[in-house]
Amino acid sequence: MSSIGGSELFSSYQQDFQALHQSIQLKIDEQIPHHYGDERKNIVSAVERELDEAEEILGQMDMELMNTAVPGRTHFQAQLRQHRSDQEKMKNDLRRLTVGKSSYHRQELFGDLESQDQIDDIDTSSFDQRQRLLSGTDRLGESSRRLEQSHRMALETESVGASILTTLKGQRETMTRARDTLAEADTHIDKATRTLKTMAHR
């Protein structure tokens, strides 16, 4: 891909990211803080989806840099670093909103804590633990699916093996009958030969 084509595609991805950035920031700054219950959950879910989409766009931009001529790459890399910084800031802003909702109630439960920063540390730690737990659950589910798939393949292999054994058994029986028929035919031929010889002597 040429440097011009690469820069144009990079700029296109950049426009998509900036549009998502504005949409996410609007929800974080003006919508989430003023909504509660299911409406708040729906907005948070929408932000999470947009963050995932923005992450994919950043990945595409990173790939485009590999196809961009060296003279223009440094400028694009600086822009990409800024976009990644914006992405991390939005993630942190969303995390503060989602884990900070229950801070007031936790402060009542942890009244002996010295500062709100300590409560925020607990919220952040709980969030990280939840993320690790979800990640572990996903890995466990994937392992279970692979084990189930291996079990199905083993059953299919066993079924195929049983079918082959049945076929071989049938072929063996056919060959045994053919051998017996040939032996019987040989006996008849021997008898006929002896009869012919007797007749010839007479």
C-alpha positions as YAML, in Angstrom:
chain: A
units: angstrom
residues:
- id: 1
  name: MET
  ca: [0.00, 0.00, 0.00]
- id: 2
  name: SER
  ca: [1.37, 3.48, -0.81]
- id: 3
  name: SER
  ca: [2.04, 6.13, 1.85]
- id: 4
  name: ILE
  ca: [-0.77, 8.30, 0.47]
- id: 5
  name: GLY
  ca: [-3.31, 5.47, 0.55]
- id: 6
  name: GLY
  ca: [-2.11, 4.47, 4.01]
- id: 7
  name: SER
  ca: [-2.42, 8.02, 5.37]
- id: 8
  name: GLU
  ca: [-5.92, 8.37, 3.94]
- id: 9
  name: LEU
  ca: [-7.07, 5.12, 5.52]
- id: 10
  name: PHE
  ca: [-5.40, 6.09, 8.80]
- id: 11
  name: SER
  ca: [-7.22, 9.42, 8.73]
- id: 12
  name: SER
  ca: [-10.50, 7.62, 8.07]
- id: 13
  name: TYR
  ca: [-9.95, 5.40, 11.11]
- id: 14
  name: GLN
  ca: [-8.98, 8.50, 13.05]
- id: 15
  name: GLN
  ca: [-12.29, 10.20, 12.21]
- id: 16
  name: ASP
  ca: [-14.20, 7.09, 13.31]
- id: 17
  name: PHE
  ca: [-12.30, 7.02, 16.60]
- id: 18
  name: GLN
  ca: [-12.89, 10.71, 17.26]
- id: 19
  name: ALA
  ca: [-16.62, 10.28, 16.62]
- id: 20
  name: LEU
  ca: [-16.72, 7.42, 19.11]
- id: 21
  name: HIS
  ca: [-14.63, 9.44, 21.55]
- id: 22
  name: GLN
  ca: [-17.15, 12.28, 21.48]
- id: 23
  name: SER
  ca: [-20.07, 9.87, 21.90]
- id: 24
  name: ILE
  ca: [-18.42, 8.08, 24.84]
- id: 25
  name: GLN
  ca: [-17.35, 11.31, 26.55]
- id: 26
  name: LEU
  ca: [-20.88, 12.70, 26.23]
- id: 27
  name: LYS
  ca: [-22.35, 9.64, 27.93]
- id: 28
  name: ILE
  ca: [-19.71, 9.68, 30.68]
- id: 29
  name: ASP
  ca: [-19.94, 13.41, 31.41]
- id: 30
  name: GLU
  ca: [-23.65, 14.15, 30.94]
- id: 31
  name: GLN
  ca: [-25.73, 10.97, 30.84]
- id: 32
  name: ILE
  ca: [-24.42, 8.38, 33.31]
- id: 33
  name: PRO
  ca: [-24.19, 10.78, 36.30]
- id: 34
  name: HIS
  ca: [-27.84, 11.82, 35.87]
- id: 35
  name: HIS
  ca: [-29.46, 8.42, 35.33]
- id: 36
  name: TYR
  ca: [-30.17, 5.58, 37.70]
- id: 37
  name: GLY
  ca: [-31.33, 1.98, 37.68]
- id: 38
  name: ASP
  ca: [-31.83, 0.23, 34.36]
- id: 39
  name: GLU
  ca: [-31.35, 3.42, 32.32]
- id: 40
  name: ARG
  ca: [-27.92, 3.90, 33.87]
- id: 41
  name: LYS
  ca: [-27.03, 0.24, 33.24]
- id: 42
  name: ASN
  ca: [-28.06, 0.54, 29.60]
- id: 43
  name: ILE
  ca: [-25.92, 3.64, 29.11]
- id: 44
  name: VAL
  ca: [-22.93, 1.97, 30.79]
- id: 45
  name: SER
  ca: [-23.37, -1.06, 28.52]
- id: 46
  name: ALA
  ca: [-23.50, 1.23, 25.47]
- id: 47
  name: VAL
  ca: [-20.26, 2.92, 26.59]
- id: 48
  name: GLU
  ca: [-18.56, -0.45, 27.06]
- id: 49
  name: ARG
  ca: [-19.57, -1.50, 23.54]
- id: 50
  name: GLU
  ca: [-18.27, 1.77, 22.10]
- id: 51
  name: LEU
  ca: [-15.00, 1.37, 24.03]
- id: 52
  name: ASP
  ca: [-14.57, -2.09, 22.51]
- id: 53
  name: GLU
  ca: [-15.27, -0.69, 19.06]
- id: 54
  name: ALA
  ca: [-12.78, 2.14, 19.66]
- id: 55
  name: GLU
  ca: [-10.17, -0.42, 20.74]
- id: 56
  name: GLU
  ca: [-10.66, -2.31, 17.46]
- id: 57
  name: ILE
  ca: [-10.22, 0.93, 15.51]
- id: 58
  name: LEU
  ca: [-6.98, 1.66, 17.36]
- id: 59
  name: GLY
  ca: [-5.79, -1.80, 16.39]
- id: 60
  name: GLN
  ca: [-6.59, -1.09, 12.73]
- id: 61
  name: MET
  ca: [-4.71, 2.21, 12.97]
- id: 62
  name: ASP
  ca: [-1.72, 0.39, 14.43]
- id: 63
  name: MET
  ca: [-1.76, -2.08, 11.53]
- id: 64
  name: GLU
  ca: [-1.96, 0.78, 9.02]
- id: 65
  name: LEU
  ca: [1.24, 2.26, 10.45]
- id: 66
  name: MET
  ca: [3.07, -0.87, 9.30]
- id: 67
  name: ASN
  ca: [2.07, -0.01, 5.71]
- id: 68
  name: THR
  ca: [2.92, 3.68, 5.95]
- id: 69
  name: ALA
  ca: [6.14, 5.12, 4.51]
- id: 70
  name: VAL
  ca: [8.80, 5.96, 7.08]
- id: 71
  name: PRO
  ca: [8.74, 9.80, 6.59]
- id: 72
  name: GLY
  ca: [5.08, 10.02, 7.72]
- id: 73
  name: ARG
  ca: [5.08, 7.27, 10.29]
- id: 74
  name: THR
  ca: [6.41, 9.32, 13.21]
- id: 75
  name: HIS
  ca: [3.59, 11.85, 12.91]
- id: 76
  name: PHE
  ca: [0.95, 9.11, 12.83]
- id: 77
  name: GLN
  ca: [2.55, 7.29, 15.75]
- id: 78
  name: ALA
  ca: [2.31, 10.45, 17.86]
- id: 79
  name: GLN
  ca: [-1.37, 10.77, 17.00]
- id: 80
  name: LEU
  ca: [-1.98, 7.10, 17.81]
- id: 81
  name: ARG
  ca: [-0.30, 7.49, 21.20]
- id: 82
  name: GLN
  ca: [-2.60, 10.42, 21.96]
- id: 83
  name: HIS
  ca: [-5.66, 8.40, 20.93]
- id: 84
  name: ARG
  ca: [-4.58, 5.53, 23.16]
- id: 85
  name: SER
  ca: [-4.13, 7.97, 26.01]
- id: 86
  name: ASP
  ca: [-7.67, 9.27, 25.39]
- id: 87
  name: GLN
  ca: [-8.94, 5.67, 25.35]
- id: 88
  name: GLU
  ca: [-7.34, 4.88, 28.72]
- id: 89
  name: LYS
  ca: [-8.73, 8.08, 30.21]
- id: 90
  name: MET
  ca: [-12.25, 7.16, 29.10]
- id: 91
  name: LYS
  ca: [-11.86, 3.67, 30.57]
- id: 92
  name: ASN
  ca: [-10.70, 5.15, 33.88]
- id: 93
  name: ASP
  ca: [-13.56, 7.69, 33.88]
- id: 94
  name: LEU
  ca: [-16.08, 4.88, 33.32]
- id: 95
  name: ARG
  ca: [-14.47, 2.79, 36.05]
- id: 96
  name: ARG
  ca: [-14.72, 5.65, 38.54]
- id: 97
  name: LEU
  ca: [-18.38, 6.11, 37.71]
- id: 98
  name: THR
  ca: [-19.28, 2.41, 37.93]
- id: 99
  name: VAL
  ca: [-17.33, 1.59, 41.09]
- id: 100
  name: GLY
  ca: [-17.90, 4.94, 42.78]
- id: 101
  name: LYS
  ca: [-21.68, 4.67, 42.87]
- id: 102
  name: SER
  ca: [-21.69, 2.79, 46.17]
- id: 103
  name: SER
  ca: [-18.95, 4.85, 47.83]
- id: 104
  name: TYR
  ca: [-21.39, 6.66, 50.13]
- id: 105
  name: HIS
  ca: [-22.83, 3.42, 51.47]
- id: 106
  name: ARG
  ca: [-19.39, 1.92, 51.85]
- id: 107
  name: GLN
  ca: [-18.26, 4.94, 53.79]
- id: 108
  name: GLU
  ca: [-20.99, 4.24, 56.31]
- id: 109
  name: LEU
  ca: [-19.80, 0.64, 56.60]
- id: 110
  name: PHE
  ca: [-16.12, 1.63, 56.79]
- id: 111
  name: GLY
  ca: [-16.47, 4.66, 59.03]
- id: 112
  name: ASP
  ca: [-13.02, 4.14, 60.55]
- id: 113
  name: LEU
  ca: [-11.26, 4.71, 57.22]
- id: 114
  name: GLU
  ca: [-9.17, 7.86, 57.20]
- id: 115
  name: SER
  ca: [-10.01, 9.19, 53.73]
- id: 116
  name: GLN
  ca: [-12.15, 8.77, 50.65]
- id: 117
  name: ASP
  ca: [-9.00, 7.69, 48.79]
- id: 118
  name: GLN
  ca: [-8.91, 4.54, 50.91]
- id: 119
  name: ILE
  ca: [-12.51, 3.77, 49.92]
- id: 120
  name: ASP
  ca: [-11.67, 4.37, 46.27]
- id: 121
  name: ASP
  ca: [-8.73, 1.96, 46.61]
- id: 122
  name: ILE
  ca: [-11.10, -0.71, 47.92]
- id: 123
  name: ASP
  ca: [-13.55, -0.04, 45.07]
- id: 124
  name: THR
  ca: [-10.78, -0.28, 42.48]
- id: 125
  name: SER
  ca: [-9.41, -3.46, 44.05]
- id: 126
  name: SER
  ca: [-12.88, -5.04, 44.07]
- id: 127
  name: PHE
  ca: [-13.36, -4.09, 40.43]
- id: 128
  name: ASP
  ca: [-9.99, -5.63, 39.49]
- id: 129
  name: GLN
  ca: [-10.81, -8.80, 41.40]
- id: 130
  name: ARG
  ca: [-14.16, -9.02, 39.62]
- id: 131
  name: GLN
  ca: [-12.46, -8.59, 36.25]
- id: 132
  name: ARG
  ca: [-9.95, -11.35, 37.07]
- id: 133
  name: LEU
  ca: [-12.77, -13.60, 38.24]
- id: 134
  name: LEU
  ca: [-14.71, -13.02, 35.02]
- id: 135
  name: SER
  ca: [-11.59, -13.66, 32.99]
- id: 136
  name: GLY
  ca: [-10.97, -16.92, 34.89]
- id: 137
  name: THR
  ca: [-14.59, -17.94, 34.36]
- id: 138
  name: ASP
  ca: [-14.26, -17.31, 30.61]
- id: 139
  name: ARG
  ca: [-11.10, -19.43, 30.45]
- id: 140
  name: LEU
  ca: [-12.79, -22.21, 32.42]
- id: 141
  name: GLY
  ca: [-15.77, -22.11, 30.06]
- id: 142
  name: GLU
  ca: [-13.47, -22.30, 27.05]
- id: 143
  name: SER
  ca: [-11.64, -25.30, 28.56]
- id: 144
  name: SER
  ca: [-14.98, -27.01, 29.21]
- id: 145
  name: ARG
  ca: [-16.06, -26.43, 25.61]
- id: 146
  name: ARG
  ca: [-12.80, -27.88, 24.32]
- id: 147
  name: LEU
  ca: [-13.15, -30.90, 26.62]
- id: 148
  name: GLU
  ca: [-16.71, -31.44, 25.42]
- id: 149
  name: GLN
  ca: [-15.58, -31.20, 21.80]
- id: 150
  name: SER
  ca: [-12.80, -33.74, 22.45]
- id: 151
  name: HIS
  ca: [-15.33, -36.05, 24.08]
- id: 152
  name: ARG
  ca: [-17.62, -35.81, 21.04]
- id: 153
  name: MET
  ca: [-14.70, -36.55, 18.72]
- id: 154
  name: ALA
  ca: [-13.77, -39.59, 20.83]
- id: 155
  name: LEU
  ca: [-17.34, -40.88, 20.64]
- id: 156
  name: GLU
  ca: [-17.42, -40.36, 16.88]
- id: 157
  name: THR
  ca: [-14.08, -42.16, 16.53]
- id: 158
  name: GLU
  ca: [-15.37, -45.02, 18.65]
- id: 159
  name: SER
  ca: [-18.50, -45.24, 16.49]
- id: 160
  name: VAL
  ca: [-16.45, -45.29, 13.29]
- id: 161
  name: GLY
  ca: [-14.17, -47.96, 14.77]
- id: 162
  name: ALA
  ca: [-17.15, -50.12, 15.72]
- id: 163
  name: SER
  ca: [-18.57, -49.75, 12.21]
- id: 164
  name: ILE
  ca: [-15.24, -50.77, 10.66]
- id: 165
  name: LEU
  ca: [-15.03, -53.82, 12.96]
- id: 166
  name: THR
  ca: [-18.55, -54.85, 11.95]
- id: 167
  name: THR
  ca: [-17.65, -54.49, 8.27]
- id: 168
  name: LEU
  ca: [-14.46, -56.52, 8.74]
- id: 169
  name: LYS
  ca: [-16.38, -59.23, 10.58]
- id: 170
  name: GLY
  ca: [-18.88, -59.45, 7.69]
- id: 171
  name: GLN
  ca: [-16.05, -59.64, 5.17]
- id: 172
  name: ARG
  ca: [-14.38, -62.37, 7.22]
- id: 173
  name: GLU
  ca: [-17.58, -64.41, 7.30]
- id: 174
  name: THR
  ca: [-17.98, -63.97, 3.53]
- id: 175
  name: MET
  ca: [-14.41, -65.13, 2.93]
- id: 176
  name: THR
  ca: [-14.94, -68.13, 5.25]
- id: 177
  name: ARG
  ca: [-18.06, -69.18, 3.34]
- id: 178
  name: ALA
  ca: [-16.21, -68.77, 0.04]
- id: 179
  name: ARG
  ca: [-13.35, -70.90, 1.33]
- id: 180
  name: ASP
  ca: [-15.79, -73.62, 2.46]
- id: 181
  name: THR
  ca: [-17.50, -73.52, -0.94]
- id: 182
  name: LEU
  ca: [-14.16, -73.91, -2.70]
- id: 183
  name: ALA
  ca: [-13.23, -76.83, -0.46]
- id: 184
  name: GLU
  ca: [-16.53, -78.52, -1.21]
- id: 185
  name: ALA
  ca: [-16.03, -77.92, -4.94]
- id: 186
  name: ASP
  ca: [-12.54, -79.46, -4.70]
- id: 187
  name: THR
  ca: [-14.07, -82.52, -3.07]
- id: 188
  name: HIS
  ca: [-16.60, -82.89, -5.85]
- id: 189
  name: ILE
  ca: [-13.88, -82.44, -8.47]
- id: 190
  name: ASP
  ca: [-11.78, -85.14, -6.83]
- id: 191
  name: LYS
  ca: [-14.72, -87.53, -6.80]
- id: 192
  name: ALA
  ca: [-15.48, -86.76, -10.46]
- id: 193
  name: THR
  ca: [-11.85, -87.31, -11.39]
- id: 194
  name: ARG
  ca: [-11.73, -90.68, -9.68]
- id: 195
  name: THR
  ca: [-15.00, -91.68, -11.36]
- id: 196
  name: LEU
  ca: [-13.65, -90.71, -14.77]
- id: 197
  name: LYS
  ca: [-10.46, -92.65, -14.18]
- id: 198
  name: THR
  ca: [-12.45, -95.75, -13.17]
- id: 199
  name: MET
  ca: [-14.57, -95.46, -16.27]
- id: 200
  name: ALA
  ca: [-11.49, -95.08, -18.40]
- id: 201
  name: HIS
  ca: [-9.91, -98.26, -17.01]
- id: 202
  name: ARG
  ca: [-13.08, -100.18, -17.73]
...
